[in-house]
Amino acid sequence: MKPLRKILYTAALCLGFTLISGNYLSARTEYWEQKVTLFNELRITPEDIVFLGNSITDGGEFAELFCNENIKNRGISGDVISGVMERLHQVTSGSPRKIFLLIGINDISHDIPAEKLAEEYNKLVKKILADSPSSQLYIQSVMPINNDFGRYKNLKGKENVVNELNTYLQQIAVDNNVVFIDLSPILADANGKLKRPYTNDGLHLTGRGYRAWTDHIRHFVEE
């Protein structure tokens, strides 16, 4: 086992992740499995709008924020691109009207190169389009981070990777004829960091952050 892969393998075991191919990770924590089994019991319908992603999505009360009971939250804290791929059938089997995808920051935190993440992300997008062709897909940019809080050491110095991945995501949207939503203009400060009023740990959102995010994408949700 190569040194880098050995390090990633050890980190994966410690954090509850599993290596599935090369250096790539799958989010198989107890919490992930708890949420997946819950989502197995819940039904998506063609009238629904689904928010799909990791902890940032998981924490949002989108049905209330948009005053729309047909909005369903399918975020799971700690999830990665491969984890969303693994549970994607729970969403696409219901052919929802819209899917808002936000995923990638946890993958970045595990030192996966942006180019590799873009390859996996593109596979996910193509799978969504193939399995639920009637759904309108919206790719949301990975949100900016703010390392001034010093909370997430595994994201230190990863701002450029976030930007690099977002450049790939924008092209993936173009290549697959879906909508790309850049969240940076509303969430980032003049230095490109997640605005302090919108976070209390440098990664996750406060209530004001969720309000800014949902106001920014409201016309996509309601159109």
N, C-alpha and C positions, 0 to 999 in steps of 0.2 A: 504494500500500500504506500503510495507516494506521501511524503510528509504533509503537504497541504491537505490532502484528502483525509489523512489520519487525524489531523487536527479538527477538521470539519465533522468527521465521524464521532469523535469524542464529544464535541460540543453538542452534536445532535442528540446523543444519548442523554446528556445531562439536562437538555432542555425539553425532552419529550418529542423530538423530531426524529424522522426516519429518512435515511438516504435511499432514494428510489432509483436514480440513474445518474451515473457520474458523480458530480458534487451536488446534485439537486436534492431538495428537501421536501418532505411531506408533513403537514401539520397533523399529527395523530396524538394529540394530548387527550386527557380524560375529558376536558371541557369540550374539545372539538367533537369527540364522540357523543357526548351528552347532547350537544346542539344538533348534531346530524340525526340522531335518533328522534329528537323532537320534531325536526323538519320532516322526517319520514311520516309523521302522524298528521301533518298539516298539508293542505291542498292549495296549489296554485291554479288560478283559473285564467282564461283569456282576457278577463276584465282587469286583471291585476297589473300593478307596476311594482317591480322587484328591485330592491337595493341589495347588491351582492358584493361581499368583500370581507374585510378583517375587523379588527376591534373598533376602528373608526366608524365603520358602518354599524357594527354591533351596538354601539352606544347611542345611536340616533333614534329618536321617537318620531319617525318620518310620517306616520299616519296622522299624528297630531300636528306636526309642523306644517304639513300641507293640507290639513283638514280633509283627508281623503282616506276612507276606511279600506279602499282597494289597494293601498300601498302596503307591501309586505317586506319585512326586514329579514334578509338572509345573510347577515354578517356573522362571522364567528371570530372572536378574539384570537389572535395568534395565527390566523390562517395565511397561507401562501398560495401562489398561483396553482401549484399542483393539487393542493387541498380543495380549491374551488373546482378544479377540473374533476376531481374524484366524486364530488357531490353535485355536480352540475345537473344531472338528470332530475334532481328534486325540483329544479326550476324549469328547465326546458320541457319536461313532460307535460306541464300545464299550459304551454304556449302563451306566456304572459304578454300583455300588450307592449310593455317596455321593460328593459333591463338596464339599470345603472350600475356599471362595473367600476369598482375601486379596489385595486389590489397591487401589491408589489413592495411595500415598504419593509415588511418582515423578511422578504427574500433578500432585499438589499442589506439588511442587518446581518445576514449570514454570509456576507462576502461573495455573493454570486455576481459575476460580471454582468453589466447592463446588457451586453450583446446576447448572452445566454438567456437572461430573463426575457428579452424581447422575443427570442425564438419560442420560448414556452408560452408567452403571452399570446403570440400570434396563433399558436395551436389552439389555445383556449377560445380566442375570438372565432376562429373558423369552426370550432366545435359548436359554439353557441348558434352561429348562423345556420349550420347544417341541421342541428337538432330542433331548432325553433325558428324557422325561416319567416314566420309571421311577426316575430317580436322585433321591435325597434331597439337596437343596441346603442347605448351611449358609453363611450370610453372616457372615464374621468382621469385626469392627470393625477399622478402620485402627489399627495399634498406636500408642501414645504415643511421642513423641520426646523427646530430652533435648539441648537446644542448649547446655548448659553445656560440652560437649566442644569446641564451636566448629569442628566438622569439616565440616558440611554448610551452607555459607553460604546455599544456595538454600532451606533450610528454616528459616532464622532468622525468628522472628516468625510462623511458620505454625501454631502450636499451636491457635489458634482455628479455622483452616480445617479441621484434622484433626477437631476436635470438631463443627464444623458438618456436615462430610461424614458423620460417624458418625450424627448425628441423622437425616440423610436416609436412610442405609443401614438404620437401624432401621425407618423407615416403609416403605421399599422391601420389606423382609422381610414386614412386615404385609400390604402391598398384594398381594404375590405368594404369600402363605401358605407362607412358608419360615421356617426357624429363623435367628434373629439371635443371634450369640454376641458379647457384649461382653468384650473382652480387657483393658480398662482396669483393672478391679478387681484383677486379679492382677499386672499388669505396671507399673502407675503408682504412684509414691510419693504422699505426702500433698499435694504441689504439682502433681500431674498429669503429672509427668515420668517417662519410662522409667527404672526403677530402675537405679542404678549397678551393682549386682551382675549385672544382666541384659544389660549392653551395655558395649562398650569404645570405641564411637565415637558413641554417642547415637542410633543408628538400628538397627543390626544386633544380633543377639542372641549372647550367649555361651552356653556349654553350659548354665549355670544358667537362662538365659533360655528356651532351648528346652525344658528340663525343666519349668519353671513353666508355659509355654504348653501343652505337650502334657498335663500333668497336669490343667490347667484344662478341657480339652476331651475328656478321656479317655472320659467317659460317653457323649458324643455319638458318638465313634468306635466304641465297643464295644456300644452299645445295639442 
